[in-house]
Amino acid sequence: MPAKTRAPVRKTARLADRPGPRRPILSEDVISFTECRSKLGEYMAKTRRTHRPIIVTQNGKPTSVFVSIIDWEAASPYEDTETLEILDDVRAGEEEIERGEVISQEEFERELRAEGRL
């Protein structure tokens, strides 16, 4: 009689082992500015290890979030600095429109022709 073969056991990764940011545990991840300053190296290692942000308080109020660069990049909506620059240009254009600083399509084309860009 042939021996039974076992199906391979699939190991599931623990949540803490998966890449990407996690939610903070308020009882562990909220610290005062003074504590953060005195144990900065420990908290840097903790954010890398746990993928959880550290919430820093001043005068009892949350003021900042300390997160590992890997998790910040994974959660950031911005691909690169070029994207940030484009968003700045869009915001500047929207502000010009709100102030009424607009020209017609025809005038725009005339300016481009005068500059040799059209």
C-alpha positions as a Markdown table, in Angstrom:
| # | Residue | x | y | z |
|---|---|---|---|---|
| 1 | Met | 0.0 | 0.0 | 0.0 |
| 2 | Pro | 1.5 | 3.4 | -1.0 |
| 3 | Ala | 2.3 | 5.9 | 1.8 |
| 4 | Lys | 0.1 | 8.9 | 2.1 |
| 5 | Thr | 1.6 | 12.1 | 1.0 |
| 6 | Arg | 0.8 | 15.3 | 2.8 |
| 7 | Ala | -0.2 | 18.5 | 1.0 |
| 8 | Pro | 2.3 | 21.2 | 1.6 |
| 9 | Val | 1.5 | 23.4 | 4.5 |
| 10 | Arg | 1.1 | 27.0 | 3.6 |
| 11 | Lys | 2.5 | 29.5 | 6.0 |
| 12 | Thr | 0.5 | 32.6 | 6.4 |
| 13 | Ala | 2.4 | 35.8 | 7.2 |
| 14 | Arg | 1.4 | 37.5 | 10.4 |
| 15 | Leu | -0.1 | 40.9 | 10.0 |
| 16 | Ala | 2.9 | 42.5 | 11.7 |
| 17 | Asp | 5.2 | 40.8 | 9.1 |
| 18 | Arg | 3.4 | 42.3 | 6.1 |
| 19 | Pro | 4.7 | 45.5 | 4.5 |
| 20 | Gly | 2.8 | 48.8 | 4.9 |
| 21 | Pro | 1.7 | 51.1 | 7.7 |
| 22 | Arg | -0.4 | 49.9 | 10.6 |
| 23 | Arg | -2.8 | 51.7 | 12.9 |
| 24 | Pro | -1.3 | 52.9 | 16.1 |
| 25 | Ile | -2.1 | 51.3 | 19.4 |
| 26 | Leu | -3.0 | 54.2 | 21.5 |
| 27 | Ser | -1.9 | 52.7 | 24.8 |
| 28 | Glu | 1.6 | 52.0 | 23.3 |
| 29 | Asp | 2.1 | 54.5 | 20.5 |
| 30 | Val | 1.2 | 57.9 | 22.1 |
| 31 | Ile | 4.2 | 59.6 | 23.8 |
| 32 | Ser | 5.1 | 63.0 | 25.0 |
| 33 | Phe | 7.6 | 65.2 | 23.1 |
| 34 | Thr | 10.0 | 64.9 | 26.1 |
| 35 | Glu | 9.9 | 61.1 | 26.0 |
| 36 | Cys | 10.3 | 61.1 | 22.2 |
| 37 | Arg | 13.4 | 63.3 | 22.4 |
| 38 | Ser | 15.0 | 61.2 | 25.1 |
| 39 | Lys | 14.3 | 57.8 | 23.4 |
| 40 | Leu | 14.4 | 58.8 | 19.7 |
| 41 | Gly | 16.5 | 55.9 | 18.6 |
| 42 | Glu | 14.2 | 53.4 | 20.3 |
| 43 | Tyr | 11.2 | 54.9 | 18.7 |
| 44 | Met | 12.8 | 54.9 | 15.3 |
| 45 | Ala | 13.5 | 51.2 | 15.6 |
| 46 | Lys | 10.0 | 50.6 | 16.9 |
| 47 | Thr | 8.3 | 52.3 | 13.8 |
| 48 | Arg | 10.5 | 50.2 | 11.5 |
| 49 | Arg | 9.8 | 47.0 | 13.4 |
| 50 | Thr | 6.0 | 47.4 | 14.0 |
| 51 | His | 5.1 | 49.5 | 11.0 |
| 52 | Arg | 3.0 | 51.6 | 13.5 |
| 53 | Pro | 3.3 | 55.4 | 13.7 |
| 54 | Ile | 4.2 | 57.1 | 17.0 |
| 55 | Ile | 1.9 | 60.0 | 18.0 |
| 56 | Val | 3.8 | 62.7 | 19.7 |
| 57 | Thr | 2.0 | 65.1 | 22.1 |
| 58 | Gln | 2.9 | 68.5 | 23.5 |
| 59 | Asn | 1.0 | 69.8 | 26.5 |
| 60 | Gly | -1.2 | 66.7 | 26.4 |
| 61 | Lys | -2.4 | 67.3 | 22.8 |
| 62 | Pro | -1.3 | 65.3 | 19.7 |
| 63 | Thr | 0.9 | 67.5 | 17.5 |
| 64 | Ser | 3.0 | 65.2 | 15.3 |
| 65 | Val | 3.2 | 61.7 | 13.9 |
| 66 | Phe | 6.5 | 59.9 | 13.7 |
| 67 | Val | 6.6 | 57.2 | 11.0 |
| 68 | Ser | 9.2 | 55.1 | 9.3 |
| 69 | Ile | 10.2 | 56.3 | 5.8 |
| 70 | Ile | 9.3 | 53.0 | 4.2 |
| 71 | Asp | 5.7 | 53.3 | 5.6 |
| 72 | Trp | 5.5 | 57.0 | 4.7 |
| 73 | Glu | 6.5 | 56.3 | 1.1 |
| 74 | Ala | 4.0 | 53.4 | 0.9 |
| 75 | Ala | 1.1 | 55.5 | 2.2 |
| 76 | Ser | 2.1 | 58.8 | 0.5 |
| 77 | Pro | -0.2 | 59.8 | -2.4 |
| 78 | Tyr | 2.7 | 61.5 | -4.1 |
| 79 | Glu | 4.9 | 59.6 | -6.4 |
| 80 | Asp | 7.8 | 62.0 | -6.5 |
| 81 | Thr | 8.7 | 65.7 | -6.3 |
| 82 | Glu | 7.5 | 66.3 | -9.9 |
| 83 | Thr | 4.0 | 65.4 | -8.8 |
| 84 | Leu | 4.2 | 67.9 | -5.9 |
| 85 | Glu | 5.4 | 70.6 | -8.2 |
| 86 | Ile | 2.5 | 69.9 | -10.6 |
| 87 | Leu | 0.1 | 70.1 | -7.7 |
| 88 | Asp | 1.6 | 73.5 | -6.7 |
| 89 | Asp | 1.2 | 74.8 | -10.2 |
| 90 | Val | -2.5 | 73.7 | -10.3 |
| 91 | Arg | -3.1 | 75.4 | -6.9 |
| 92 | Ala | -1.5 | 78.6 | -8.1 |
| 93 | Gly | -3.6 | 78.5 | -11.3 |
| 94 | Glu | -6.8 | 78.0 | -9.3 |
| 95 | Glu | -5.8 | 81.0 | -7.1 |
| 96 | Glu | -5.3 | 83.1 | -10.2 |
| 97 | Ile | -8.7 | 82.1 | -11.5 |
| 98 | Glu | -10.3 | 83.1 | -8.2 |
| 99 | Arg | -8.6 | 86.5 | -8.4 |
| 100 | Gly | -9.9 | 86.9 | -11.9 |
| 101 | Glu | -6.5 | 86.8 | -13.5 |
| 102 | Val | -7.5 | 85.1 | -16.7 |
| 103 | Ile | -7.1 | 85.7 | -20.4 |
| 104 | Ser | -9.1 | 84.4 | -23.4 |
| 105 | Gln | -7.9 | 81.5 | -25.5 |
| 106 | Glu | -7.2 | 83.9 | -28.4 |
| 107 | Glu | -5.0 | 86.2 | -26.2 |
| 108 | Phe | -3.2 | 83.2 | -24.9 |
| 109 | Glu | -2.4 | 81.9 | -28.4 |
| 110 | Arg | -1.2 | 85.5 | -29.4 |
| 111 | Glu | 1.2 | 85.5 | -26.4 |
| 112 | Leu | 2.5 | 82.1 | -27.4 |
| 113 | Arg | 3.1 | 83.1 | -31.0 |
| 114 | Ala | 4.8 | 86.3 | -29.9 |
| 115 | Glu | 7.2 | 84.2 | -27.7 |
| 116 | Gly | 7.8 | 81.8 | -30.6 |
| 117 | Arg | 6.3 | 78.9 | -28.7 |
| 118 | Leu | 3.4 | 78.2 | -31.1 |
